[in-house]
Amino acid sequence: MYSDDAKPPGYRPFNDTIDGYKLFRPDDWIEVKGSGNDVFFRNPASAEENLFVSISSPSSTKFESPRDLGSPEDAAKKVLEQTLTEFMSTRIGVRRESSGVTARERGGTGVDGEPMIFYDCVFRVASYATKNQYGLTEADRPQVLEWDRVLCSTLGVANKRLYELRTQCAAEDFEKSADTRRVTRESFKPFEVDQSNLSFPLF
């Protein structure tokens, strides 16, 4: 885990004192407004590489730890289902496939050094689409790969809310982006804040 005094080169701290979480994000990444997430950053050099944080509503389920979702594998399935829903398309002839789902429980520390539990999930999603949406038969609508991405989700709890940090990149860039995932994941720390100041997500 990283502290503010141990900021790795090429990263800058992001600290949300309203909703209660902090992390290091790449120095040159751009913040994107209006994504529907609490915060969203993307790599300007790679359209498919980004990270975001989403938080459950204060009025929904009250969480004590990620274990409230079940096992890490159970949590990974829930995150994957949500992700596939987000990726749903109304276009004819689009197919999404997932693979390589892995999950683990990890011990960490909070901002005050208190022990915390995190779930880390990794999965791969590929999108296939036809260039001829209106072909009469399947043979007239061959599908080709549109994109192939690896998504990594880290789940933690504070303020009775579930916090998710998700990073995404093209599958071909997975190894190249390993340091970014490691730094953001290990620096991600939800923390307790004044409950009356909590903001509500847009979804």
Secondary structure, DSSP 8 states (H G I E B T S, - for coil): ---GGG--TTEEEEEETTTTEEEEEETT-EE-SSSSSSEEEE-TT-TT-EEEEEE--TTS---SSGGGG-SHHHHHHHHHHHHHHHT---STTEEEEEEEEEEEEEEEE-TTS-EEEEEEEEEEEEEEEES-TT-SSGGGS-EEEEEEEEEEEEEEEETTEEEEEEEEEEGGGTTTTHHHHHHHHHH-EE----GGG------
